[in-house]
Amino acid sequence: DVQNGPESHKETKHYEAWRDTVADMMFRPRQAKKYLTVFPEDESAWNAAKSIDKSHKSDDDLLCVHVYVSVKPGTESAFVQATLENARNSVNEAGISRFDVLQSEEDATKFLLIEVYKTSEAPAEHKETAHYATWRDTVADMMAEPRSAKKYTARFPAPGFAGWDAA
């Protein structure tokens, strides 16, 4: 059950153990926002259990970029169309492992793009592609505010296993 998944997960022993372990490490209380998955469309791309690799080495970590997007009301559908075209092409780039497109459940004008890169050079290479340039130009007037991004190092699931490569 997708809707009750988060609540039922919080009742598992491993979640309770994690929560108790990290409680004193938190700078502030955890906050959660809910998003609808727009892309990838295939549920099998979300199977993290297939991705567990106990031999993972930190020198092959993936760069994960979260891009926060706010579009003008009334442009959501056009933004999704343009972004799906970009995402479908992006996952075929050699340097991209995943490209997820999520839409806020609370505010349909808010999107989160999760771009997972195999190398530190891959984001710049992505921005040189024709499909990125088309997307950037197409959505420019849809932006309610400038996009913002935060970079992360992917720690789980491990790179190179099913679940990362979305293409």
DACORFEN-V849493 format. One record per residue. N is the residue number from 1. PSI is psi in radians with two decimals (999 if undefined). D_LAST is the distance of its C-alpha to the last C-alpha in Angstrom with 1 decimal. Layout:
BEGIN
{{N,PSI,D_LAST} {N,PSI,D_LAST}}
END
This chain:
BEGIN
{{1,1.92,26.3} {2,-0.75,23.9} {3,-0.67,26.9} {4,-0.01,28.9} {5,-0.91,26.2} {6,-0.71,27.1} {7,-0.73,30.8} {8,-0.54,30.6} {9,-0.66,28.6} {10,-0.19,31.4} {11,-0.05,33.8} {12,2.68,32.2} {13,-0.68,34.1} {14,-0.60,31.3} {15,-0.80,30.8} {16,-0.70,34.6} {17,-0.76,34.8} {18,-0.87,32.2} {19,-0.80,33.9} {20,-0.60,37.3} {21,-0.72,36.1} {22,-0.10,34.6} {23,-0.79,37.1} {24,-0.19,39.4} {25,-0.27,36.7} {26,2.28,35.6} {27,-0.66,36.9} {28,2.87,36.8} {29,2.54,35.8} {30,2.55,32.1} {31,2.49,30.9} {32,2.47,28.1} {33,2.50,26.5} {34,2.37,24.6} {35,2.59,21.6} {36,2.42,20.0} {37,2.14,16.2} {38,-0.72,15.2} {39,2.38,11.4} {40,2.65,9.1} {41,-0.35,11.1} {42,2.09,10.4} {43,-0.48,12.9} {44,-0.35,11.5} {45,-0.20,9.1} {46,0.18,12.5} {47,1.51,14.2} {48,-0.46,15.6} {49,-0.55,18.2} {50,-0.32,15.9} {51,-0.02,15.4} {52,2.21,19.1} {53,1.89,20.2} {54,-0.20,23.9} {55,0.17,23.9} {56,2.35,21.8} {57,2.49,23.5} {58,-0.28,23.8} {59,-0.08,23.4} {60,0.53,19.6} {61,2.65,19.2} {62,2.56,16.3} {63,2.13,17.4} {64,2.08,16.6} {65,2.17,17.9} {66,2.06,19.1} {67,2.10,20.0} {68,2.20,22.7} {69,2.33,23.3} {70,2.13,26.4} {71,2.80,26.7} {72,2.45,30.0} {73,2.40,30.9} {74,-0.19,30.2} {75,0.05,27.2} {76,-0.84,24.6} {77,-0.77,23.4} {78,-0.66,23.2} {79,-0.78,21.4} {80,-0.80,18.7} {81,-0.87,18.3} {82,-0.68,18.1} {83,-0.62,15.7} {84,-0.71,13.2} {85,-0.78,13.4} {86,-0.79,12.9} {87,-0.77,10.0} {88,-0.60,8.0} {89,-0.64,9.1} {90,-0.71,8.9} {91,-0.21,5.3} {92,-0.07,5.8} {93,2.48,9.0} {94,-0.58,10.1} {95,0.00,11.7} {96,2.24,9.3} {97,-0.70,8.0} {98,2.73,7.8} {99,1.69,9.3} {100,2.51,11.3} {101,2.07,14.1} {102,2.55,17.2} {103,2.32,20.6} {104,2.40,23.8} {105,-0.41,25.7} {106,-0.53,28.9} {107,1.83,28.6} {108,-0.19,26.3} {109,-0.03,26.7} {110,2.30,24.9} {111,2.70,21.2} {112,2.09,19.2} {113,2.19,16.1} {114,1.90,14.6} {115,2.11,13.1} {116,2.07,12.4} {117,2.54,13.2} {118,-0.40,13.7} {119,2.86,17.0} {120,-0.36,19.8} {121,-0.34,19.5} {122,-0.65,15.9} {123,-0.73,17.1} {124,-0.70,19.7} {125,-0.68,17.6} {126,-0.74,15.2} {127,-0.15,18.5} {128,-0.05,19.5} {129,2.70,16.9} {130,-0.68,18.2} {131,-0.61,15.8} {132,-0.78,16.8} {133,-0.73,20.4} {134,-0.81,20.2} {135,-0.89,18.9} {136,-0.81,21.5} {137,-0.64,24.3} {138,-0.71,23.4} {139,-0.09,23.5} {140,-0.82,26.3} {141,-0.14,29.1} {142,-0.29,27.3} {143,2.24,27.5} {144,-0.42,30.3} {145,2.86,30.3} {146,2.53,28.5} {147,2.63,25.1} {148,2.72,25.4} {149,2.63,23.1} {150,2.43,23.5} {151,2.45,22.0} {152,2.77,21.5} {153,2.18,20.8} {154,2.18,18.4} {155,-0.44,20.7} {156,2.44,19.0} {157,2.85,16.7} {158,2.54,17.0} {159,2.69,14.4} {160,0.13,12.9} {161,2.82,12.7} {162,2.44,10.7} {163,-0.51,10.0} {164,-0.98,9.1} {165,1.90,5.7} {166,-0.26,3.8} {167,999,0.0}}
END
